[in-house]
Amino acid sequence: MNRRQFLHTLAVTGAGSFLYCNPFQSQKSAKPNIIYIMADDLGYGDLSCYGQEKIKTPNIDRLAQQGIRFTDCYAGATVCAPSRSVLMTGQHTGHTRVRGNFAREGGTLGYKNGQPRRRLNLFEEDTTVADVLRSAGYRTCLVGKWHIGGYNPDAGPLDRGFDEFYGSLTLTSDQHKPAYWPPVWYHNRDMVEIPQNQDGQKGYYRTDMNTDLAIQFIEKQQDQPFFLYLAYSNPHSPYDAPDLGPYADKEWPLEEKTYAAMIHTLDQCVGRVLRTLEDQHLDENTIVFFCSDNGPRSEGTEVQTRVVEFFDSNGSLQGYKRDMTEGGIRVPMIVRWSDQIPAGKTSTLPWYFADFLPTAAALAGAAPPENIDGMDVTPWFENPAKDEPERYLYWEFFGRGFQQALRWKQWKAIRLAPDQALQLYNLSTDLGEENDIAGQYPDIVQQIENYLTAARTDSPHWPVESVNQPGE
């Protein structure tokens, strides 16, 4: 047993050797397969089942009709890498290892758009949800985007709990930057060429490739439960689609048609995965999660702002990716488990990515690590109307200095800089966060301030005083 295996044996407290006492899981005859599908920069309002009127998403809508649509679910962060770190570790951004796309100090040097940047990876002692599930007897696989290995080739998915990996890491060379027609692709530890995409050809769209590889993995799984993390890139920039599909004849600008086509392709691929579960007779014992990693608009350009405003990608929320307002962190979340959780339900439970690890552990009958911030939300899968717990959800972000956000019951607090006062909003009456009412509720503000004094631990890679660095 190597050092990493020993550390994880301690961290999961022998999760594979005994049944964790979760009544929801113990009622089932077998451990369920777990599929977590994540879109990239998909807005809260980009799906038909969340109010989108111009783009149709029939397959994802059907998923919602067959399961629970959560209205108050949140990403782990307002940008990609820390959001995925929260998902994998069950720790919020005040505790998780990777707290931004680019490290302020340390990390590994690489390049983005020709500019030197430092990225941090998860460490050996960081227990991931894949570690917990593999220890509980699951076959674990990541297809698509990892993005929390930094520029370190020894900190990829296969080094952090996954048995199989098909996709892209964050690479040091811009010429290998994986866009939607990648010329090379990881198959486990081997970088393989994609013949259809050599020499600038566009023959095999990344989203279709992700789906094909995910289906191949599902079709191989017969004798043991599996965890599939399917991390798509749509509709992250650059806006690129194999064709414009049902939007080709729309009298819209090309960028708008392309964005809609990217979401259409995503929806079609989700439908293929769901049909595979039915064809393989795995549907009834597979729980499927669908979400986005943060809010819409990959970059704050004029074109991207125009596109997401055209589609009202935020719905009734304020802000975009990189903002601490609801538009930056609130995301669509759908959970379906055929015949096991109620269909066609809506839940207002506030929860976030840190909750996935303990939830997955509960589904698997495993014990989660002790040093996490998330909670098991399976009781709300059984009863979506169950009373909500009184707890704090916390975020921090270094892309614009040091900012913090918190949700507690109906209250949302935001601090835009360490020396600024807290803003306070009542989401039950002001979902758009337009009226700062901190002055009207000093007791609420003080209670939140008291929590914030111990909400986080300092990171040497993101020192709070180091705020004048390149943005995320």
ABEGO torsion letter per residue (X at the ends): XBAAAAAAAAAAGGAAABBBBBAAAAABABBBBBBBBBBBGBBAAABAAAGBAABBBAAAAAAAAABBBBAABBBABABAAAAAAAAAAGBBAAABABABABBABEEBBBBBGGBBBBBBBBBAABBBAAAAAAAAGBBBBBBEBAGAAEABAAABAAAAGBABBBEBBBBABAAABBBABBABBBBEABBBBBAAABGGBBABBAAAAAAAAAAAAAAABAABBBBBBBBBAOABOBBBBABAEAAAABBBBAAAAAAAAAAAAAAAAAAAAAAAAAAAGAAAABBBBBBBABBBGABBBAAAAAAAAAAGAAEABBEBBGBABAAAABBBBBBBBBGABBBGBBBABBBBAAAAAAAAAAAAGBBBBABBABBBAAAAAABAABBBBBBBBBBBBAABEBBBBBBBEABBBBBABAABBBBBBBAAABAAGABBAAAABAAAAAAAAAAAAAABBBBAABBAABABBBBX
